[in-house]
Amino acid sequence: MAITDIKAFAHLTAADIETLGQELDSIRRSVELSRGERDAKYIRRTIAAQRGLEVAARAILFGSRNRWAWLTGTALLSVAKIIENMELGHNISHGQWDWMNDPEIHSSTWEWDQTGPSSQWRRAHNYSHHTYTNVLGKDEDLGFGILRMTRDEQWRPIHLVQPFANLVLAASFEWGIALHDWSIEKDLSKTPRWEIMSQPNVDFGRKIARQVSKDFLLYPALTGPAWKSTLKANATANLVRNLWAYAVIFCGHFPDGAEKFTIEQLEGETSGEWYLRQMLGSANFKAGPAMAFMSGNLCYQIEHHLFPDLPSNRYAEVAVRVRELCDKYDLPYTTGSLGKQYLLAFRTIHKLALPDKFLKRTADDAPETSSERKFAGITLPNTERWTETWNETHFLPENHRLVIDPETGQRRGLRSALAEAKVVLREKAKHEKEVLREAKRALKERARQEKELLREAGAALQEKARNEQATLRRKARRERALRRIRRSR
C-alpha cells in the first residue's frame, strides 16, 4: 500500500519535520523579499520572445507550400507554443507573477493557448493537485483518471489497454487535460450532469470553439493558397507541444521515487508534513538552461511543488538550497536524466496494465509505490550499533526516527535507510533464492533416491517373479514326469 505514516517512512520525528518546514518557509521568504525588477524583466522578455517567434512562424507559413518554409515555420511555431504553454501559461496561472500587479501578466486574466479554459485548469490543478499531491482518492492527476499508476488502485480489465491509452493521451495531451479539468470543475461546483447550459459547459464550449477556430480555420484561411500546408503546420505544432508537455509532466510525477500517499496521511497534516509530502511525491530531471526554460522550469518539479507560486526563473537557485536540506536530513532528492525518468514512468504504465498476479513485487515494496512497510521485518546493518530494529508494528522508537552517526556526525534517515534496505532486501531475496535452490536440490535428491528405491523394489519383484516362475516350471516338470511313470505302469 502507499505511505500511511510519513514520519515513519521518512525516519523523522514531528519536531524534525516542523524544523524542516521552518527552513523551507525561510527559503520562501528570502525569494519573496528578493523579487524585483530582474524577475519582471525576465517574464516580459519571455513574453516578447514567445510572441516574436509566433509572429515569425506565422509570416513564414505564408510560403508554407515550400518545403523548407514549412519546416522552418512549423519548428518556430512548435517552440512558440511550448514556451507559451510551459513557461508562460502554466506558471502565470499559478500566480507566480501576481506580485507585479500587472493586469496583463496575472493569474486571473491570462488565457493560455490551449483547449481548456485557464480558469478551469487553475481550480482543478492548483487546488486538487497541488493541495493533495499524490494522495489516493484526492489527487485527480494521479493517472489522469485513465492510467493505473499505483498498485493501490485495484486492477480492472480496462487497464489492459493502458499502453494504447497512454499513446492517445500523449498525442492529445491538451484535450486530455481540458476534459480532465472540465470534469473536476463540474464536480467542485456541484453542477448537475443534465444541466447542458451550465457555466462550466458554456466556458468549456467557448474555449474549444475559439481554439479550434484560431488554429484550424482563421490562420489557415489567412495564408490563402497555402491554407492546407498551414493547417498541417498548426496540427503538427500542437502535436509537438502536446508530446513535450506530456513528457515533462510524466517525468515529474511518475518515475520511481515519486511516492504515493493514502488519505489517512491528511488527518491532522501540518505545514511541515505538507512540505515533506511534496518533496517525497515529486521528481526532477536533469536539464541545462535551455531545456529548463523549454520545460517551464518543471525540470525542478520538487521545487515547483514546494513553492508553486514563486517565479519559475528562481527554481534553479532554490534547488541548491532544497538539495542541501535533503543532505542535512538525509532525505532522497529524486532526479535523473529526462530519458531515465520517462522510461521509469513508461515501465510503470505497461507493468500495471497487467493483473497483480503477474507482478513479482508486493504493493509494500514496489519501486513505483513504496511504503513504510518496506522496512517491516528487516534489520538494517548500520542500526545495530544504535539498537534500532524495525518490526511489523513499530518501525523505529519515536525518539530515534532520525539518528546521528557517532562516527561522522551526520544524520541518518530515509536516504540511508532506503539504500541499506535495498541491500538487505537484495540479500534476503538472494538468501530466499538460495533456500529455494537448496530445497529444489533436496527434492531432486529425494526424488532420485525414491526412484532408485523403486528401481530396486522393481528389480526385487522381477527376481521374485522369475524365481516363482522357475519354481512353477520345476513343479510342472515333476508332475509331467510322474504322469509318464504312472502311464508306463
Beta strands, then each sheet from edge to edge (+ up, - down):
strand 1: 365-366
strand 2: 369-370
strand 3: 403-404
strand 4: 411-412
sheet 1: 1+ 2-
sheet 2: 3+ 4-
end
